[in-house]
């Protein structure tokens, strides 16, 4: 499995891996997410891991529900229909 730091993993694969690890937890502590990312990112710096967490939040995979607490977003990610009319 490629590392999360590469562009090879799609958001769907990351979401699946997070779902497998954390299940239906209501709140996931930031420390647990950083540990999860560290396991899949090798020797990444703490700032890199924090940035990856930020990217997952911006992509809509995670939702911040409080200070240091996140939740997996179960809603489908909106994709605009760009077919020519």
C-alpha positions in Angstrom: 0.0 0.0 0.0 1.4 3.4 -0.9 2.0 6.0 1.8 -0.6 8.7 2.4 1.9 11.4 1.6 1.9 10.4 -2.0 -0.7 11.5 -4.5 -1.4 7.8 -5.4 -4.1 7.3 -2.8 -7.5 8.7 -3.6 -9.7 10.2 -1.0 -11.9 7.2 -1.2 -9.0 4.9 -0.1 -8.0 7.1 2.7 -11.6 7.3 3.9 -11.9 3.5 3.8 -8.7 3.1 5.8 -9.9 5.6 8.4 -13.3 3.9 8.6 -11.6 0.5 9.1 -9.5 1.9 11.9 -12.0 4.1 13.7 -15.3 2.5 12.8 -18.3 4.6 13.8 -16.7 6.5 16.7 -18.6 9.7 17.4 -15.4 11.6 18.2 -11.8 10.8 17.2 -9.0 12.5 19.2 -6.5 14.4 17.1 -3.7 12.4 18.8 -5.2 9.1 17.5 -5.5 10.6 13.9 -1.8 11.8 14.1 -0.7 8.3 15.2 -2.7 6.8 12.4 -1.1 9.1 9.8 2.3 8.5 11.3 1.9 4.7 10.9 1.1 5.2 7.2 3.6 8.0 6.5 6.9 6.7 7.7 9.2 9.3 9.1 7.1 12.4 8.4 7.7 15.5 10.6 5.0 16.5 13.1 4.2 19.6 11.0 3.7 17.4 7.9 1.3 15.1 9.8 -0.6 18.2 11.0 -0.8 19.5 7.4 -2.1 16.1 6.2 -4.8 16.2 8.9 -5.7 19.7 7.6 -5.9 18.5 4.0 -8.3 15.6 5.1 -10.5 18.2 6.8 -10.4 20.5 3.8 -11.3 17.6 1.5 -14.3 16.8 3.6 -13.2 13.4 4.8 -13.0 14.7 8.4 -15.0 17.2 10.2 -13.7 19.1 13.1 -16.3 18.9 16.0 -14.3 20.6 18.7 -10.8 21.4 19.9 -8.7 18.4 19.1 -11.7 16.3 18.1 -12.7 15.1 14.7 -15.4 13.0 13.1 -15.5 11.0 9.9 -17.8 12.6 7.3 -20.4 10.1 6.2 -22.0 12.4 3.7 -21.1 11.8 0.1 -18.7 14.4 -1.3 -20.5 16.6 -3.8 -19.3 16.4 -7.3 -20.7 18.8 -9.8 -22.1 17.4 -13.1 -19.9 19.1 -15.7 -21.4 17.4 -18.7 -21.8 19.6 -21.8 -25.3 20.9 -22.4 
